[in-house]
Amino acid sequence: MNFLRSFGLFWYDFIIGDDWTIAAAVVAALAVTGLLAHQHVTAWWLLPLVVAVFLGYSLWRAANARSR
């Protein structure tokens, strides 16, 4: 049972990491991309765009928190 707990904690830390908002944005972007692809809309560009925007937002937030 300890192995399962450690395995789950590893994946939680790996996926969620320091900023849960990026993980949530990626999951939402994957869902929207999947829905658009199901409707035969070319949506390959959506996921990199969301990741870039939220990464920039996360870096901006961290820089502002550090300057306080």
PQR file of N, CA, C, O and H, with PARSE charges and radii, in Angstrom:
ATOM      1  N   MET A   1       0.822  -1.186   0.000 -0.4000 1.5000
ATOM      2  CA  MET A   1       0.000   0.000   0.000 -0.0000 2.0000
ATOM      3  C   MET A   1       0.873   1.260   0.000  0.5500 1.7000
ATOM      4  O   MET A   1       0.490   2.280  -0.573 -0.5500 1.4000
ATOM      5  N   ASN A   2       2.022   1.189   0.630 -0.4000 1.5000
ATOM      6  CA  ASN A   2       2.914   2.336   0.656 -0.0000 2.0000
ATOM      7  C   ASN A   2       3.400   2.679  -0.751  0.5500 1.7000
ATOM      8  O   ASN A   2       3.581   3.852  -1.080 -0.5500 1.4000
ATOM      9  H   ASN A   2       2.332   0.361   1.095  0.4000 1.0000
ATOM     10  N   PHE A   3       3.613   1.644  -1.588 -0.4000 1.5000
ATOM     11  CA  PHE A   3       4.039   1.868  -2.962 -0.0000 2.0000
ATOM     12  C   PHE A   3       2.968   2.641  -3.728  0.5500 1.7000
ATOM     13  O   PHE A   3       3.295   3.581  -4.453 -0.5500 1.4000
ATOM     14  H   PHE A   3       3.466   0.691  -1.321  0.4000 1.0000
ATOM     15  N   LEU A   4       1.711   2.270  -3.586 -0.4000 1.5000
ATOM     16  CA  LEU A   4       0.630   2.959  -4.292 -0.0000 2.0000
ATOM     17  C   LEU A   4       0.514   4.414  -3.849  0.5500 1.7000
ATOM     18  O   LEU A   4       0.299   5.304  -4.672 -0.5500 1.4000
ATOM     19  H   LEU A   4       1.445   1.506  -2.998  0.4000 1.0000
ATOM     20  N   ARG A   5       0.657   4.649  -2.563 -0.4000 1.5000
ATOM     21  CA  ARG A   5       0.588   6.023  -2.055 -0.0000 2.0000
ATOM     22  C   ARG A   5       1.744   6.841  -2.604  0.5500 1.7000
ATOM     23  O   ARG A   5       1.548   7.973  -3.045 -0.5500 1.4000
ATOM     24  H   ARG A   5       0.832   3.926  -1.895  0.4000 1.0000
ATOM     25  N   SER A   6       2.938   6.286  -2.581 -0.4000 1.5000
ATOM     26  CA  SER A   6       4.108   6.990  -3.103 -0.0000 2.0000
ATOM     27  C   SER A   6       3.972   7.247  -4.601  0.5500 1.7000
ATOM     28  O   SER A   6       4.327   8.321  -5.087 -0.5500 1.4000
ATOM     29  H   SER A   6       3.098   5.366  -2.222  0.4000 1.0000
ATOM     30  N   PHE A   7       3.462   6.269  -5.321 -0.4000 1.5000
ATOM     31  CA  PHE A   7       3.251   6.413  -6.758 -0.0000 2.0000
ATOM     32  C   PHE A   7       2.245   7.529  -7.052  0.5500 1.7000
ATOM     33  O   PHE A   7       2.467   8.352  -7.940 -0.5500 1.4000
ATOM     34  H   PHE A   7       3.174   5.397  -4.926  0.4000 1.0000
ATOM     35  N   GLY A   8       1.151   7.551  -6.311 -0.4000 1.5000
ATOM     36  CA  GLY A   8       0.144   8.594  -6.485 -0.0000 2.0000
ATOM     37  C   GLY A   8       0.677   9.971  -6.133  0.5500 1.7000
ATOM     38  O   GLY A   8       0.392  10.942  -6.833 -0.5500 1.4000
ATOM     39  H   GLY A   8       0.971   6.882  -5.589  0.4000 1.0000
ATOM     40  N   LEU A   9       1.445  10.068  -5.060 -0.4000 1.5000
ATOM     41  CA  LEU A   9       2.027  11.355  -4.671 -0.0000 2.0000
ATOM     42  C   LEU A   9       3.038  11.858  -5.697  0.5500 1.7000
ATOM     43  O   LEU A   9       3.139  13.059  -5.947 -0.5500 1.4000
ATOM     44  H   LEU A   9       1.677   9.279  -4.491  0.4000 1.0000
ATOM     45  N   PHE A  10       3.790  10.920  -6.289 -0.4000 1.5000
ATOM     46  CA  PHE A  10       4.733  11.307  -7.345 -0.0000 2.0000
ATOM     47  C   PHE A  10       3.993  11.937  -8.513  0.5500 1.7000
ATOM     48  O   PHE A  10       4.370  13.009  -8.986 -0.5500 1.4000
ATOM     49  H   PHE A  10       3.708   9.945  -6.086  0.4000 1.0000
ATOM     50  N   TRP A  11       2.942  11.277  -8.979 -0.4000 1.5000
ATOM     51  CA  TRP A  11       2.209  11.805 -10.133 -0.0000 2.0000
ATOM     52  C   TRP A  11       1.495  13.102  -9.795  0.5500 1.7000
ATOM     53  O   TRP A  11       1.415  13.994 -10.639 -0.5500 1.4000
ATOM     54  H   TRP A  11       2.635  10.406  -8.595  0.4000 1.0000
ATOM     55  N   TYR A  12       0.984  13.226  -8.604 -0.4000 1.5000
ATOM     56  CA  TYR A  12       0.359  14.479  -8.178 -0.0000 2.0000
ATOM     57  C   TYR A  12       1.379  15.615  -8.228  0.5500 1.7000
ATOM     58  O   TYR A  12       1.101  16.680  -8.779 -0.5500 1.4000
ATOM     59  H   TYR A  12       1.049  12.501  -7.918  0.4000 1.0000
ATOM     60  N   ASP A  13       2.553  15.387  -7.657 -0.4000 1.5000
ATOM     61  CA  ASP A  13       3.594  16.408  -7.639 -0.0000 2.0000
ATOM     62  C   ASP A  13       4.107  16.691  -9.042  0.5500 1.7000
ATOM     63  O   ASP A  13       4.423  17.837  -9.362 -0.5500 1.4000
ATOM     64  H   ASP A  13       2.779  14.521  -7.210  0.4000 1.0000
ATOM     65  N   PHE A  14       4.196  15.662  -9.888 -0.4000 1.5000
ATOM     66  CA  PHE A  14       4.699  15.836 -11.249 -0.0000 2.0000
ATOM     67  C   PHE A  14       3.720  16.632 -12.100  0.5500 1.7000
ATOM     68  O   PHE A  14       4.138  17.510 -12.855 -0.5500 1.4000
ATOM     69  H   PHE A  14       3.940  14.731  -9.628  0.4000 1.0000
ATOM     70  N   ILE A  15       2.435  16.346 -11.994 -0.4000 1.5000
ATOM     71  CA  ILE A  15       1.434  17.000 -12.829 -0.0000 2.0000
ATOM     72  C   ILE A  15       1.039  18.356 -12.258  0.5500 1.7000
ATOM     73  O   ILE A  15       1.033  19.352 -12.981 -0.5500 1.4000
ATOM     74  H   ILE A  15       2.095  15.633 -11.380  0.4000 1.0000
ATOM     75  N   ILE A  16       0.716  18.405 -10.996 -0.4000 1.5000
ATOM     76  CA  ILE A  16       0.271  19.654 -10.384 -0.0000 2.0000
ATOM     77  C   ILE A  16       1.464  20.563 -10.104  0.5500 1.7000
ATOM     78  O   ILE A  16       1.426  21.755 -10.411 -0.5500 1.4000
ATOM     79  H   ILE A  16       0.722  17.595 -10.409  0.4000 1.0000
ATOM     80  N   GLY A  17       2.510  20.008  -9.526 -0.4000 1.5000
ATOM     81  CA  GLY A  17       3.729  20.770  -9.288 -0.0000 2.0000
ATOM     82  C   GLY A  17       3.513  21.969  -8.385  0.5500 1.7000
ATOM     83  O   GLY A  17       2.796  21.893  -7.388 -0.5500 1.4000
ATOM     84  H   GLY A  17       2.541  19.040  -9.276  0.4000 1.0000
ATOM     85  N   ASP A  18       4.135  23.062  -8.745 -0.4000 1.5000
ATOM     86  CA  ASP A  18       4.056  24.274  -7.942 -0.0000 2.0000
ATOM     87  C   ASP A  18       2.833  25.125  -8.268  0.5500 1.7000
ATOM     88  O   ASP A  18       2.389  25.916  -7.436 -0.5500 1.4000
ATOM     89  H   ASP A  18       4.718  23.123  -9.556  0.4000 1.0000
ATOM     90  N   ASP A  19       2.289  24.968  -9.468 -0.4000 1.5000
ATOM     91  CA  ASP A  19       1.208  25.855  -9.908 -0.0000 2.0000
ATOM     92  C   ASP A  19       0.068  25.034 -10.507  0.5500 1.7000
ATOM     93  O   ASP A  19       0.164  24.550 -11.635 -0.5500 1.4000
ATOM     94  H   ASP A  19       2.650  24.325 -10.144  0.4000 1.0000
ATOM     95  N   TRP A  20      -0.992  24.886  -9.750 -0.4000 1.5000
ATOM     96  CA  TRP A  20      -2.123  24.072 -10.205 -0.0000 2.0000
ATOM     97  C   TRP A  20      -2.885  24.738 -11.339  0.5500 1.7000
ATOM     98  O   TRP A  20      -3.615  24.064 -12.066 -0.5500 1.4000
ATOM     99  H   TRP A  20      -1.070  25.279  -8.834  0.4000 1.0000
ATOM    100  N   THR A  21      -2.732  26.053 -11.508 -0.4000 1.5000
ATOM    101  CA  THR A  21      -3.486  26.729 -12.565 -0.0000 2.0000
ATOM    102  C   THR A  21      -3.008  26.306 -13.952  0.5500 1.7000
ATOM    103  O   THR A  21      -3.814  26.206 -14.878 -0.5500 1.4000
ATOM    104  H   THR A  21      -2.140  26.601 -10.917  0.4000 1.0000
ATOM    105  N   ILE A  22      -1.709  26.055 -14.107 -0.4000 1.5000
ATOM    106  CA  ILE A  22      -1.201  25.594 -15.393 -0.0000 2.0000
ATOM    107  C   ILE A  22      -1.743  24.205 -15.701  0.5500 1.7000
ATOM    108  O   ILE A  22      -2.143  23.933 -16.833 -0.5500 1.4000
ATOM    109  H   ILE A  22      -1.054  26.136 -13.356  0.4000 1.0000
ATOM    110  N   ALA A  23      -1.760  23.326 -14.708 -0.4000 1.5000
ATOM    111  CA  ALA A  23      -2.297  21.979 -14.917 -0.0000 2.0000
ATOM    112  C   ALA A  23      -3.778  22.036 -15.288  0.5500 1.7000
ATOM    113  O   ALA A  23      -4.220  21.312 -16.180 -0.5500 1.4000
ATOM    114  H   ALA A  23      -1.435  23.547 -13.788  0.4000 1.0000
ATOM    115  N   ALA A  24      -4.536  22.877 -14.621 -0.4000 1.5000
ATOM    116  CA  ALA A  24      -5.962  23.006 -14.927 -0.0000 2.0000
ATOM    117  C   ALA A  24      -6.172  23.585 -16.326  0.5500 1.7000
ATOM    118  O   ALA A  24      -7.071  23.152 -17.047 -0.5500 1.4000
ATOM    119  H   ALA A  24      -4.177  23.465 -13.896  0.4000 1.0000
ATOM    120  N   ALA A  25      -5.356  24.553 -16.710 -0.4000 1.5000
ATOM    121  CA  ALA A  25      -5.470  25.141 -18.041 -0.0000 2.0000
ATOM    122  C   ALA A  25      -5.141  24.132 -19.131  0.5500 1.7000
ATOM    123  O   ALA A  25      -5.793  24.109 -20.175 -0.5500 1.4000
ATOM    124  H   ALA A  25      -4.625  24.905 -16.124  0.4000 1.0000
ATOM    125  N   VAL A  26      -4.142  23.305 -18.897 -0.4000 1.5000
ATOM    126  CA  VAL A  26      -3.776  22.285 -19.880 -0.0000 2.0000
ATOM    127  C   VAL A  26      -4.892  21.253 -20.021  0.5500 1.7000
ATOM    128  O   VAL A  26      -5.211  20.837 -21.135 -0.5500 1.4000
ATOM    129  H   VAL A  26      -3.613  23.324 -18.049  0.4000 1.0000
ATOM    130  N   VAL A  27      -5.479  20.841 -18.918 -0.4000 1.5000
ATOM    131  CA  VAL A  27      -6.590  19.885 -18.982 -0.0000 2.0000
ATOM    132  C   VAL A  27      -7.773  20.496 -19.732  0.5500 1.7000
ATOM    133  O   VAL A  27      -8.392  19.832 -20.563 -0.5500 1.4000
ATOM    134  H   VAL A  27      -5.219  21.179 -18.013  0.4000 1.0000
ATOM    135  N   ALA A  28      -8.087  21.758 -19.439 -0.4000 1.5000
ATOM    136  CA  ALA A  28      -9.186  22.423 -20.134 -0.0000 2.0000
ATOM    137  C   ALA A  28      -8.872  22.582 -21.623  0.5500 1.7000
ATOM    138  O   ALA A  28      -9.744  22.375 -22.467 -0.5500 1.4000
ATOM    139  H   ALA A  28      -7.584  22.297 -18.763  0.4000 1.0000
ATOM    140  N   ALA A  29      -7.636  22.947 -21.944 -0.4000 1.5000
ATOM    141  CA  ALA A  29      -7.256  23.105 -23.349 -0.0000 2.0000
ATOM    142  C   ALA A  29      -7.303  21.767 -24.092  0.5500 1.7000
ATOM    143  O   ALA A  29      -7.706  21.716 -25.254 -0.5500 1.4000
ATOM    144  H   ALA A  29      -6.928  23.115 -21.258  0.4000 1.0000
ATOM    145  N   LEU A  30      -6.895  20.691 -23.427 -0.4000 1.5000
ATOM    146  CA  LEU A  30      -7.001  19.369 -24.051 -0.0000 2.0000
ATOM    147  C   LEU A  30      -8.453  19.008 -24.325  0.5500 1.7000
ATOM    148  O   LEU A  30      -8.773  18.457 -25.378 -0.5500 1.4000
ATOM    149  H   LEU A  30      -6.569  20.732 -22.483  0.4000 1.0000
ATOM    150  N   ALA A  31      -9.330  19.319 -23.378 -0.4000 1.5000
ATOM    151  CA  ALA A  31     -10.750  19.019 -23.562 -0.0000 2.0000
ATOM    152  C   ALA A  31     -11.339  19.828 -24.718  0.5500 1.7000
ATOM    153  O   ALA A  31     -12.058  19.282 -25.555 -0.5500 1.4000
ATOM    154  H   ALA A  31      -9.070  19.766 -22.522  0.4000 1.0000
ATOM    155  N   VAL A  32     -11.039  21.113 -24.766 -0.4000 1.5000
ATOM    156  CA  VAL A  32     -11.567  21.960 -25.847 -0.0000 2.0000
ATOM    157  C   VAL A  32     -10.983  21.534 -27.193  0.5500 1.7000
ATOM    158  O   VAL A  32     -11.701  21.490 -28.192 -0.5500 1.4000
ATOM    159  H   VAL A  32     -10.455  21.557 -24.086  0.4000 1.0000
ATOM    160  N   THR A  33      -9.688  21.221 -27.227 -0.4000 1.5000
ATOM    161  CA  THR A  33      -9.070  20.755 -28.459 -0.0000 2.0000
ATOM    162  C   THR A  33      -9.718  19.461 -28.934  0.5500 1.7000
ATOM    163  O   THR A  33      -9.964  19.284 -30.127 -0.5500 1.4000
ATOM    164  H   THR A  33      -9.104  21.257 -26.416  0.4000 1.0000
ATOM    165  N   GLY A  34      -9.991  18.561 -27.999 -0.4000 1.5000
ATOM    166  CA  GLY A  34     -10.666  17.319 -28.356 -0.0000 2.0000
ATOM    167  C   GLY A  34     -12.067  17.553 -28.897  0.5500 1.7000
ATOM    168  O   GLY A  34     -12.476  16.924 -29.873 -0.5500 1.4000
ATOM    169  H   GLY A  34      -9.791  18.705 -27.030  0.4000 1.0000
ATOM    170  N   LEU A  35     -12.800  18.459 -28.261 -0.4000 1.5000
ATOM    171  CA  LEU A  35     -14.148  18.773 -28.742 -0.0000 2.0000
ATOM    172  C   LEU A  35     -14.108  19.406 -30.129  0.5500 1.7000
ATOM    173  O   LEU A  35     -14.916  19.061 -30.991 -0.5500 1.4000
ATOM    174  H   LEU A  35     -12.467  18.970 -27.468  0.4000 1.0000
ATOM    175  N   LEU A  36     -13.185  20.320 -30.347 -0.4000 1.5000
ATOM    176  CA  LEU A  36     -13.060  20.941 -31.660 -0.0000 2.0000
ATOM    177  C   LEU A  36     -12.636  19.944 -32.726  0.5500 1.7000
ATOM    178  O   LEU A  36     -13.148  19.977 -33.845 -0.5500 1.4000
ATOM    179  H   LEU A  36     -12.529  20.601 -29.646  0.4000 1.0000
ATOM    180  N   ALA A  37     -11.710  19.063 -32.389 -0.4000 1.5000
ATOM    181  CA  ALA A  37     -11.273  18.039 -33.338 -0.0000 2.0000
ATOM    182  C   ALA A  37     -12.413  17.086 -33.674  0.5500 1.7000
ATOM    183  O   ALA A  37     -12.520  16.623 -34.810 -0.5500 1.4000
ATOM    184  H   ALA A  37     -11.294  19.037 -31.480  0.4000 1.0000
ATOM    185  N   HIS A  38     -13.255  16.792 -32.705 -0.4000 1.5000
ATOM    186  CA  HIS A  38     -14.417  15.935 -32.949 -0.0000 2.0000
ATOM    187  C   HIS A  38     -15.387  16.595 -33.931  0.5500 1.7000
ATOM    188  O   HIS A  38     -16.100  15.913 -34.667 -0.5500 1.4000
ATOM    189  H   HIS A  38     -13.167  17.168 -31.782  0.4000 1.0000
ATOM    190  N   GLN A  39     -15.404  17.923 -33.930 -0.4000 1.5000
ATOM    191  CA  GLN A  39     -16.255  18.678 -34.863 -0.0000 2.0000
ATOM    192  C   GLN A  39     -15.531  18.963 -36.183  0.5500 1.7000
ATOM    193  O   GLN A  39     -16.017  19.746 -37.000 -0.5500 1.4000
ATOM    194  H   GLN A  39     -14.825  18.477 -33.332  0.4000 1.0000
ATOM    195  N   HIS A  40     -14.377  18.334 -36.393 -0.4000 1.5000
ATOM    196  CA  HIS A  40     -13.568  18.468 -37.611 -0.0000 2.0000
ATOM    197  C   HIS A  40     -13.040  19.888 -37.804  0.5500 1.7000
ATOM    198  O   HIS A  40     -12.933  20.375 -38.929 -0.5500 1.4000
ATOM    199  H   HIS A  40     -13.982  17.699 -35.730  0.4000 1.0000
ATOM    200  N   VAL A  41     -12.715  20.539 -36.701 -0.4000 1.5000
ATOM    201  CA  VAL A  41     -12.094  21.856 -36.734 -0.0000 2.0000
ATOM    202  C   VAL A  41     -10.610  21.671 -36.440  0.5500 1.7000
ATOM    203  O   VAL A  41     -10.243  20.965 -35.501 -0.5500 1.4000
ATOM    204  H   VAL A  41     -12.802  20.143 -35.786  0.4000 1.0000
ATOM    205  N   THR A  42      -9.765  22.303 -37.237 -0.4000 1.5000
ATOM    206  CA  THR A  42      -8.325  22.219 -37.010 -0.0000 2.0000
ATOM    207  C   THR A  42      -7.981  23.051 -35.775  0.5500 1.7000
ATOM    208  O   THR A  42      -8.077  24.278 -35.798 -0.5500 1.4000
ATOM    209  H   THR A  42     -10.064  22.877 -37.999  0.4000 1.0000
ATOM    210  N   ALA A  43      -7.582  22.375 -34.701 -0.4000 1.5000
ATOM    211  CA  ALA A  43      -7.360  23.065 -33.436 -0.0000 2.0000
ATOM    212  C   ALA A  43      -6.016  22.711 -32.813  0.5500 1.7000
ATOM    213  O   ALA A  43      -5.865  22.792 -31.594 -0.5500 1.4000
ATOM    214  H   ALA A  43      -7.504  21.378 -34.682  0.4000 1.0000
ATOM    215  N   TRP A  44      -5.043  22.322 -33.625 -0.4000 1.5000
ATOM    216  CA  TRP A  44      -3.742  21.941 -33.088 -0.0000 2.0000
ATOM    217  C   TRP A  44      -3.052  23.108 -32.413  0.5500 1.7000
ATOM    218  O   TRP A  44      -2.222  22.903 -31.527 -0.5500 1.4000
ATOM    219  H   TRP A  44      -5.167  22.257 -34.615  0.4000 1.0000
ATOM    220  N   TRP A  45      -3.373  24.323 -32.810 -0.4000 1.5000
ATOM    221  CA  TRP A  45      -2.724  25.525 -32.322 -0.0000 2.0000
ATOM    222  C   TRP A  45      -3.190  25.926 -30.927  0.5500 1.7000
ATOM    223  O   TRP A  45      -2.519  26.711 -30.257 -0.5500 1.4000
ATOM    224  H   TRP A  45      -4.047  24.490 -33.529  0.4000 1.0000
ATOM    225  N   LEU A  46      -4.328  25.398 -30.478 -0.4000 1.5000
ATOM    226  CA  LEU A  46      -4.913  25.849 -29.219 -0.0000 2.0000
ATOM    227  C   LEU A  46      -4.062  25.465 -28.002  0.5500 1.7000
ATOM    228  O   LEU A  46      -3.829  26.295 -27.124 -0.5500 1.4000
ATOM    229  H   LEU A  46      -4.872  24.760 -31.022  0.4000 1.0000
ATOM    230  N   LEU A  47      -3.608  24.236 -27.950 -0.4000 1.5000
ATOM    231  CA  LEU A  47      -2.849  23.776 -26.784 -0.0000 2.0000
ATOM    232  C   LEU A  47      -1.532  24.537 -26.606  0.5500 1.7000
ATOM    233  O   LEU A  47      -1.252  24.986 -25.494 -0.5500 1.4000
ATOM    234  H   LEU A  47      -3.797  23.561 -28.664  0.4000 1.0000
ATOM    235  N   PRO A  48      -0.703  24.704 -27.661 -0.5600 1.5000
ATOM    236  CA  PRO A  48       0.520  25.507 -27.449  0.2800 2.0000
ATOM    237  C   PRO A  48       0.225  26.947 -27.049  0.5500 1.7000
ATOM    238  O   PRO A  48       0.967  27.534 -26.262 -0.5500 1.4000
ATOM    239  N   LEU A  49      -0.837  27.516 -27.577 -0.4000 1.5000
ATOM    240  CA  LEU A  49      -1.209  28.886 -27.220 -0.0000 2.0000
ATOM    241  C   LEU A  49      -1.581  28.992 -25.740  0.5500 1.7000
ATOM    242  O   LEU A  49      -1.124  29.900 -25.046 -0.5500 1.4000
ATOM    243  H   LEU A  49      -1.440  27.039 -28.217  0.4000 1.0000
ATOM    244  N   VAL A  50      -2.398  28.074 -25.268 -0.4000 1.5000
ATOM    245  CA  VAL A  50      -2.818  28.090 -23.860 -0.0000 2.0000
ATOM    246  C   VAL A  50      -1.616  27.883 -22.940  0.5500 1.7000
ATOM    247  O   VAL A  50      -1.488  28.563 -21.922 -0.5500 1.4000
ATOM    248  H   VAL A  50      -2.769  27.337 -25.832  0.4000 1.0000
ATOM    249  N   VAL A  51      -0.745  26.955 -23.293 -0.4000 1.5000
ATOM    250  CA  VAL A  51       0.440  26.704 -22.469 -0.0000 2.0000
ATOM    251  C   VAL A  51       1.327  27.947 -22.423  0.5500 1.7000
ATOM    252  O   VAL A  51       1.808  28.315 -21.352 -0.5500 1.4000
ATOM    253  H   VAL A  51      -0.849  26.403 -24.120  0.4000 1.0000
ATOM    254  N   ALA A  52       1.551  28.595 -23.558 -0.4000 1.5000
ATOM    255  CA  ALA A  52       2.390  29.789 -23.585 -0.0000 2.0000
ATOM    256  C   ALA A  52       1.779  30.926 -22.763  0.5500 1.7000
ATOM    257  O   ALA A  52       2.483  31.605 -22.016 -0.5500 1.4000
ATOM    258  H   ALA A  52       1.160  28.296 -24.428  0.4000 1.0000
ATOM    259  N   VAL A  53       0.475  31.128 -22.902 -0.4000 1.5000
ATOM    260  CA  VAL A  53      -0.191  32.205 -22.158 -0.0000 2.0000
ATOM    261  C   VAL A  53      -0.134  31.950 -20.662  0.5500 1.7000
ATOM    262  O   VAL A  53       0.207  32.852 -19.896 -0.5500 1.4000
ATOM    263  H   VAL A  53      -0.097  30.576 -23.509  0.4000 1.0000
ATOM    264  N   PHE A  54      -0.463  30.731 -20.229 -0.4000 1.5000
ATOM    265  CA  PHE A  54      -0.471  30.448 -18.798 -0.0000 2.0000
ATOM    266  C   PHE A  54       0.932  30.365 -18.211  0.5500 1.7000
ATOM    267  O   PHE A  54       1.124  30.669 -17.034 -0.5500 1.4000
ATOM    268  H   PHE A  54      -0.739  29.998 -20.851  0.4000 1.0000
ATOM    269  N   LEU A  55       1.903  29.962 -19.003 -0.4000 1.5000
ATOM    270  CA  LEU A  55       3.281  29.988 -18.519 -0.0000 2.0000
ATOM    271  C   LEU A  55       3.731  31.425 -18.297  0.5500 1.7000
ATOM    272  O   LEU A  55       4.359  31.731 -17.283 -0.5500 1.4000
ATOM    273  H   LEU A  55       1.747  29.716 -19.959  0.4000 1.0000
ATOM    274  N   GLY A  56       3.416  32.302 -19.236 -0.4000 1.5000
ATOM    275  CA  GLY A  56       3.732  33.709 -19.062 -0.0000 2.0000
ATOM    276  C   GLY A  56       3.032  34.311 -17.859  0.5500 1.7000
ATOM    277  O   GLY A  56       3.626  35.079 -17.103 -0.5500 1.4000
ATOM    278  H   GLY A  56       2.906  32.053 -20.060  0.4000 1.0000
ATOM    279  N   TYR A  57       1.756  33.956 -17.685 -0.4000 1.5000
ATOM    280  CA  TYR A  57       0.996  34.438 -16.526 -0.0000 2.0000
ATOM    281  C   TYR A  57       1.603  33.942 -15.220  0.5500 1.7000
ATOM    282  O   TYR A  57       1.706  34.697 -14.253 -0.5500 1.4000
ATOM    283  H   TYR A  57       1.273  33.332 -18.299  0.4000 1.0000
ATOM    284  N   SER A  58       2.003  32.679 -15.191 -0.4000 1.5000
ATOM    285  CA  SER A  58       2.605  32.111 -13.986 -0.0000 2.0000
ATOM    286  C   SER A  58       3.943  32.786 -13.671  0.5500 1.7000
ATOM    287  O   SER A  58       4.236  33.070 -12.509 -0.5500 1.4000
ATOM    288  H   SER A  58       1.920  32.066 -15.976  0.4000 1.0000
ATOM    289  N   LEU A  59       4.743  33.040 -14.686 -0.4000 1.5000
ATOM    290  CA  LEU A  59       6.018  33.719 -14.474 -0.0000 2.0000
ATOM    291  C   LEU A  59       5.807  35.156 -14.004  0.5500 1.7000
ATOM    292  O   LEU A  59       6.529  35.637 -13.131 -0.5500 1.4000
ATOM    293  H   LEU A  59       4.506  32.810 -15.630  0.4000 1.0000
ATOM    294  N   TRP A  60       4.823  35.839 -14.579 -0.4000 1.5000
ATOM    295  CA  TRP A  60       4.515  37.205 -14.165 -0.0000 2.0000
ATOM    296  C   TRP A  60       4.074  37.233 -12.702  0.5500 1.7000
ATOM    297  O   TRP A  60       4.495  38.096 -11.931 -0.5500 1.4000
ATOM    298  H   TRP A  60       4.237  35.449 -15.289  0.4000 1.0000
ATOM    299  N   ARG A  61       3.222  36.280 -12.332 -0.4000 1.5000
ATOM    300  CA  ARG A  61       2.740  36.200 -10.952 -0.0000 2.0000
ATOM    301  C   ARG A  61       3.877  35.920  -9.983  0.5500 1.7000
ATOM    302  O   ARG A  61       3.940  36.514  -8.907 -0.5500 1.4000
ATOM    303  H   ARG A  61       2.879  35.579 -12.958  0.4000 1.0000
ATOM    304  N   ALA A  62       4.783  35.011 -10.364 -0.4000 1.5000
ATOM    305  CA  ALA A  62       5.924  34.682  -9.502 -0.0000 2.0000
ATOM    306  C   ALA A  62       6.875  35.877  -9.373  0.5500 1.7000
ATOM    307  O   ALA A  62       7.408  36.128  -8.292 -0.5500 1.4000
ATOM    308  H   ALA A  62       4.732  34.528 -11.238  0.4000 1.0000
ATOM    309  N   ALA A  63       7.088  36.604 -10.452 -0.4000 1.5000
ATOM    310  CA  ALA A  63       7.981  37.764 -10.411 -0.0000 2.0000
ATOM    311  C   ALA A  63       7.379  38.858  -9.528  0.5500 1.7000
ATOM    312  O   ALA A  63       8.101  39.521  -8.783 -0.5500 1.4000
ATOM    313  H   ALA A  63       6.656  36.400 -11.331  0.4000 1.0000
ATOM    314  N   ASN A  64       6.076  39.047  -9.607 -0.4000 1.5000
ATOM    315  CA  ASN A  64       5.432  40.065  -8.767 -0.0000 2.0000
ATOM    316  C   ASN A  64       5.414  39.649  -7.303  0.5500 1.7000
ATOM    317  O   ASN A  64       5.527  40.503  -6.424 -0.5500 1.4000
ATOM    318  H   ASN A  64       5.489  38.509 -10.212  0.4000 1.0000
ATOM    319  N   ALA A  65       5.277  38.387  -7.028 -0.4000 1.5000
ATOM    320  CA  ALA A  65       5.281  37.918  -5.648 -0.0000 2.0000
ATOM    321  C   ALA A  65       6.680  38.060  -5.029  0.5500 1.7000
ATOM    322  O   ALA A  65       6.825  38.337  -3.839 -0.5500 1.4000
ATOM    323  H   ALA A  65       5.185  37.693  -7.742  0.4000 1.0000
ATOM    324  N   ARG A  66       7.699  37.862  -5.866 -0.4000 1.5000
ATOM    325  CA  ARG A  66       9.070  37.948  -5.365 -0.0000 2.0000
ATOM    326  C   ARG A  66       9.465  39.392  -5.091  0.5500 1.7000
ATOM    327  O   ARG A  66      10.282  39.650  -4.208 -0.5500 1.4000
ATOM    328  H   ARG A  66       7.582  37.637  -6.834  0.4000 1.0000
ATOM    329  N   SER A  67       8.895  40.342  -5.838 -0.4000 1.5000
ATOM    330  CA  SER A  67       9.282  41.741  -5.674 -0.0000 2.0000
ATOM    331  C   SER A  67       8.660  42.386  -4.448  0.5500 1.7000
ATOM    332  O   SER A  67       9.063  43.484  -4.063 -0.5500 1.4000
ATOM    333  H   SER A  67       8.231  40.133  -6.556  0.4000 1.0000
ATOM    334  N   ARG A  68       7.711  41.750  -3.841 -0.4000 1.5000
ATOM    335  CA  ARG A  68       7.049  42.314  -2.656 -0.0000 2.0000
ATOM    336  C   ARG A  68       7.878  42.191  -1.432  0.5500 1.7000
ATOM    337  O   ARG A  68       7.458  42.619  -0.357 -0.5500 1.4000
ATOM    338  H   ARG A  68       7.383  40.858  -4.154  0.4000 1.0000
TER
END
